[in-house]
Amino acid sequence: MAEARLIARRFAEPDPKIYWPDFLVSAAIGWSAFAGAVLSAPFSLAQIALTLVASFALFRAVLFTHELAHLKKGSFGTFRFVWNILAGMPFLIPSYSYTGVHIDHHRPGVYGSTRDGEYVSFGAGRPWRTVGYVLLSFILPPLLLVRFVVLTPLSWVVRPLRKVIWRRMSSLAIDLTYDRHPQNKDDDDTWLAQETATSLLAIGVVAGVVAGFLPLAVLGVWYATTATILFVNSIRTLGAHAYRYSGDVTVSKTEEFLDSINVPSEDLLSKLIAPVGLRFHATHHLFPATPYHNLPKLHAALASELSDTAAYLSTGRRSFAHALATLWKDAMEADARRGDKGRLAAE
C-alpha cells in the first residue's frame, strides 16, 4: 500500500478541461438522438437505432454522478448544476440521490455491511437474485415517475411523508431495503432545490403529454432509454464486485479491494458497459479520489511498477461476461456449501 500510494499521488488531480467536453458531447449526442427517436415512426428501425444511441450516450453522461460523489465538496459547482439539468433531473436521479449514499459505500466499516446501500450479497448464494436485480431495470422507470409526479407534491402537504421519502425513496442504491441516514454534511446542500425542480420538470412533461402539447412518444422513448440505461448499469454493477460478504460484517480496506473487480479490457463493449473509468472499479476502491480520466493510467502504473503485483492483478476479469459468470459460479458454490452443511447437520 505504501508503494501504491506513492504511485497514486501522480494521478490525483481532476482536470475540468476533460470533464466538460466529455460530458457535454455525450449529452449533446444523447439528446439529439433522443429527439430523433421521438420524431421517428413508432417502432421503426430508425427509432430503435436512435434510442440505442441515446441510451449509451446518455448513460455515459449520467454516470458522471459517480464523479460528482467523489469530487471535493464545493468544487465543480457549475459542472454539478449543468449535470443536474442535462442528466440528473431528466432521468429523475438528481445528484443528491447518490452523493451521500455512495460516500457510505466507501466509508470504513460500512462496505459490504447491511448499512451499505450499494451492496447485495449476490456472490454469497441464491444466484437467481442477480436475474431479479437485472429485471428491476424495467420496473423502476414508472416507479420513479410516481415518486416525483405524485408522492413528492403530496409530501409538500402531508409533512410526515417527507421523512419516508427521504429514508426510503431518495437513494440511488441497489439494496431495496436500504434505510438512508438522516441528512448530514455528506449530503448535497441543494437537495431540496434539486428535488423540487425535478418534480416540477416531471409534472410539466407528463402534463404536456396529457394536454397534447408533447407527443406521447416523449414518454415512450424516455421509458425505453431509462430502462436501457438501468439495464446496462445493472450489468456493470454486477461486474463491479464479487459480493462475497453477507450480514453485518466489517471488512478491512484490503478485503474491500479484493472483493472489487477490474475489467481492463479495451474492447468497445466493455467501454460501453462501464464508461467514465468504471472498468477499473477495484482500482477506484483502492484510491476513490482518483478522477476517472486517470484511472486507466493509474491501473497501468500499478500493474507495472509495484514490486509485487500478484494481489493487485488478482482482481482482474477478462470481460464483463467473465465477471458475471464468476459471480454466478460463486453463488452456486455458496448454495452447494450451505446445502452440504444442512445435510451434515441433519445426519
N, C-alpha and C positions, 0 to 999 in steps of 0.2 A: 504493500500500500504506500510506503514511503516513496518508492521509485515511481509508482503510478501518479502520485500527487505532483511530483516534480514535473512529470511529463504533461499532466493535465493543465498546469498553470499556463502553458503556451497557447491554450485553446479556449480560454475562459471568457473572452470579450465578445459580446454580441455586436453585430455590425448592422446598423439601421439601413445602410446602403444595399444590403442583401435582403433584409426583411421586406422593405417597402415594395420593390419591383416584383419580388416573388409573389407576395400576397396579392398585389393589385392586378398583375397579369392573370393569375389564377382566377380571381373574382371576375375580371372582365371577360375572359373566355367562358367561364361558367354561366354568368348571367346572360351573355349573348346567346349561348346555346340554349339556355332555358327559354328565352324569349322566342327563339326559332322553333322550339318544340311546342310551345303554346300555340303558335300560328300555323303549325303544320297540320295536315289532315290527321284526324284521330286514328291512332294505332297504325299509322303508316310507317314504312321503313325509315323515312326521314325523321319522324317524330321519335321513334325508338333510338335511332343513332344519336340524335341531338340530346336526348335525355341522358344517354350514357356519357356523352362528352360533358354535359353539365354536371352530372353526378361526380365524375372523377376530378374535374377541375375545382368544383366547389368543395369536394371532400378535402382536397389539399388546402384550400382557403380556410375551411372550418377547423382543421387540425392545428392551426396557429394558436388555438385556445390553449394548447399544451405549452407553447412557448410563453404565453401571457401568464400562465400559472407560475412559471419559474423566473420570469424577469423581475428585477428588483422593484418592490412596490414604490409607486410614484414615478417610475421611469416609463418611457414609451407611451406617455399619456395620450397623445394624438393617435398613435397606432391602435391603442386599445379602443378608443372611441370609434375609429373608422372600422375596425374589425367587427365591433358590435353592430354597426349599421349595415355592413355588407355581408356578414356571415352569421353572427350570433343571433341577432333578432329575427331575421327571415326564417331561420330553422328552429326558432323557439328555444335556443340554448345560449342565452346571454352569458357573458364571461363569469358572472358571479356564481353560476350554477356549477362551475368546475374548479375555480381558483382554490377555495378553502378545502374542498373535498380532495383535490389532488395533493395539496400540501400534506394532508393527513397520511396519504399513501406513502409518502417519503419520510414521515416522522418516525424517529427511533422508537421501537416498542409497539408501533401500530401496524406496520406492514405485515400482511398475512393473517392478522387477527380479526376478530369479529367487529372491530371498530374501523376496519379498512373497507370503505365503500367500493374500492376498485379491486377487490379480491374475492373470488369464489373458489372453493376447493375442487376445481374441475379435475385435477390430476390425482385426487385422493379417493376416487371411486365414483360409482354411478355415472358412467360415461355419457349416457343419454342426456344428462344435463347440458352438455355442450350443444346438442341439437336444439333443445328448448331455448337456450340462450340466443342462438342464431335466428330462430323463428320469431323471437320477440321483435326483431327488426321491422316486421311487417304489421305489428300491432301498435307499436309505440307512437307513430305519427298522429293518428287520431286522438290518442290519449293526451299528447302534447297540446293539440288544439283545444280539447276540453279544458285542460288545465289553465290555458291563457285566455280563452274566449269566454268560458263560463265561470270557473272557480275563482280566478283572480279578481274579476269585478265583484263577484259575490262576497269575497273576503273584505272588500272595502266597506261593506255594510255589516257583515257578520264577523265581527272582530276576532272571536275565538278561532275562526277558520285560518287566520293568519299564521298562528303557531303550527297548525297541522301542515299547512302548505310549505312553510319553511323546513320543517323537520322531515317531511315525507315526500315532497314534490318539488324540491328545489336543488336537486343534486344530479349531476351527470355521472352516475355511478352504475356499476354492473350488478351490485348486490341490491335486489329489490326490497330487502328488509332493512336497508341502511337508514339509521336514525341520525340525521345531521346534528352536529353540535350547535349550541346557541351561537348567535353571531359574535364574532371576536375579531381581533386585529388582523387575522389572516384572510378574512373575507374582504370582498371588494366594497370600498366605501360607497360606491354609487349603485349598490344593488337595487335599491327601491326605484330609482330613476330607470334603471335598465328593465326591471320587471314591468313597470307601468308602461314604458314605451313599447316593449314587446307585446304586451296585452293589447294596447291601442292599435298597433300595426295589425295584429292577427284579427281583431274585431273589424277593422277597416276593410281588410281583404275579404273576409267572409261576407260582410255586409255588401261590399261591392259586387261580389258574385251573385248573391241573393237578389240584389236590386237590378242586376243585368248590366251594370257598368263595366264589369270584368267578365271575361268568358269563363265558363265552368272549367275549361282546360287548365286555367291557372292552378286550381286546387288539385286537379288530376296530375299534372306534371310535378307540382310541389310534392304530392304524396309519393310519386314514383321516385323522384330524386332523393327525398328524405329517406325513404325505405332502402334505396340502393346505398346511400351513404352509411346508414346504420348497419346494413348487411356486411359491407366491406369492412367497416370498423370492427364488427364482431369477429371477423376472421383475423384481423390484425391483433385484436385484444387477446384472442385465444392463443395466438402465436407469440405473445409478449412475455409470458411467464410459464413455468412448469406447474404452478398452482398445487404444490405438494402438501402445503400446510393446511391443517384443519383444526377448528376450535379456537379458543382464546390463547394462542401461542405468543411467545416473544422470541423473535429471531434476531441474530446479530447482523451487522452490515454485510459481513462475508456471506452469511446464509441467504440474505436478501439478494445479493448479487448472483449467487449460484442458482437461485430459483428463477432468475430472469434470463432472457434469451436474446441473442443477436442473430439476425439473418443478413449477413453481409453480402449476399448475392447481388450482383449487378444487373440481373435480368429485369426487363421492363415491368413484368407482373409484380415482382417484389416491391419495386419502387412505387407502383400504383397503389398497392395494398397498404404500404406503410411509408407515406411521404413525410416530409419535414423531419428527417432524421430518425424516424421511429423504427427503422430496421435495426438500429443499434440500441435496443432497449436495455440490455444488460449494462452496456457502457453508460447509458443515461442514468441507471440506478447507482452506478459507482460514483458518477460525478454529475448530479442533477442540474447544476448551474451551467453546464456546457451548452452553448447555443446550438441549435440544430445544424447550422451550416458548418460547424466544426466537428460534429460527431464522427463523420467518416474519417476525417484527418486524425482525430484522437484515437479512434479504433486502430487505424493503420500504425500509428506511432506506438501504441501499447503492444500490438501484436509483434512488432519488430524490435522494440527497444527494451522491453522487460527482460531481466536476466533469466527468469523462468516464466514461460508463457502458458504452461500446461493448464493451470487453473483458469486463467483468463479465457483461453480458447475453448475450454470445455463447455462454455455457454452457447456455442455456435450451433446453428442448424443450417442445412443446405438450402432450404426454401421454406416457405410458409406451409406447403403441403407436408414437408418433413416434420415441421414443428407440430402441426395438428395431428399427424399420425403418431408421433411420440407421445403427445398428450393423451390421446385415446388409448394407446398401449399401456401407459402408466395407470390410467383409471381402471382399465380391465384387470391389470395385475393387482391393484389395490383391492378390487372387489374379490378376486380369487383368494388373496391372503385373508380377507375378512371371512370368506366362506370356510376356509380351512380352519381358522380359529374357532368358528362356530361349531364345526363338526367335531373338533377335538374336545371342546367344552361339553358337547352332548354325550360324547363317549365316556 
